[in-house]
Amino acid sequence: NNIPLDSYIPTSIYETNQLFLKDNKIKIIEYAAFFGSNEIIKYIRNEGIEIPSSIWFYAIHSGDAELIKYLEDEQIPPPRNDYENILRESIKSHHNDVSTYIINYLIKEEDFQNDIINKFYNNL
């Protein structure tokens, strides 16, 4: 259909997912990440389209470990280079395997300990 690969998905009155309702500017690559469409993401990337950092939130909701690893290998940082928000999103979406991976491999131990100490009352 000759749709530009960096275009946005039009909003729909039938959409019920809160992640899509928060932002009415969802790129095709983010939508593909939500559904774990790794081949589509790789194709779009190979066509020269930049992967936005917001893709992490959609990848978390897919629960696809291969996609998370791909973003890590491609050195796509999460928004504001903050893995804590990504961890929070994985916990909210009940993707325990993804949460464990983030804790074990993406968050540095000293950062994790500092956050626990500095945000004790928020965490409590």
N, C-alpha and C positions, 0 to 999 in steps of 0.2 A: 504493500500500500504506500510505499515511499514515505513512511513516517520517519521524521528525523529521530535518531537514536538518543538525542539529548532533550527530547520533548517531555512534556508532563502528561500524566494520565488525567483525563477530565474527571471532575467530581461527579458522583452519582447519588441520587436520592436513595438508592438501594444499599448503599454502603453502611455497614453496621460496626465495623472494627474501629475501636477508639484511636488506634494508631493512625489510621487514614483520615479520621475525622479531625484530629488535632491540626493537621496541616493540609491545606487544599492544594499544595504544590508538590505532588509526588512525582518524582522522575521515573521513567521506565525502568532504569537500572535498580532503583529502590524497590519498586514493585516486584521485579524479578527476584530480588534478594529475599523479600518477604515469603515468597513461595519456594525458595531454595533452588531456583533455576540457575545452577552454576554455569551451564554451557552458554546461556544467554548473557550472563554477566561477563564471562570471558570473551565472548564475541564482541560485546559492546566495548569492552576495554581494548581489545585488539583493533577496533575501528577508531581508536584515538579519543574516545570519550573519557573524561576524567571521572574517577569514582569519588563522590562526595563523602565526607566523613560521616554524614548522617546515615549512611548505608548500614552502619553497625547496628542501629536500633532495629532495622528491618531484618538483618541477618540473625540477630538474637531471636526474634520471633519465629524465624524459620526453624530454629533448633538444629540447623545443619552444621555439623562439626567440620565438614569439608569446606564449607563457605567461610566459617570463622577462621580456619587455618589459612585459606586463600587470602583473606584480608590482612592477616598477620604477615604472611609471606610477601605480599605486595607492599607492605609497610604503609597501609592506609590507617592513619591515626583516627581514633574515635573523636567525636566532637570535643573541642577544648583539650584534647589529648588526655581525657579523664576516663580511665577505665572503671572508676567507681560508679558513675552513672550507668555504664554498660552493665556492670554487675547487678546493680539495682533493677535494671530492666529485665535481666535474665531471671532474677528471683521473682519479680512480679508476674512474669509469664510462665513460671513453673518449669523452666528448663534447667533442672538441677545439674545435669551433666555439663552444660555450658557454663553454669555458675562455678562449678568446681574447676573447670579448665581455666576460667578467668582468674580465679583465686590462686591456682597453682602455677600458672605460666605467664600471665600478663600483668598482674599487680606485683610490684616488688614488695618483698617482705617488710622492709623498713617503712615503706609508704603505708602499707596495710596497718602496721603497728602504730604508726603516728596518727593515722586516721582514727583508730580505735581510741587512743588516748585523748586526742584533741576533740573528738566528737562524741565523747562518752554519753552525755545527756541526750543528744540527738539519737544516738544508737539505742539508748535505753528506752 
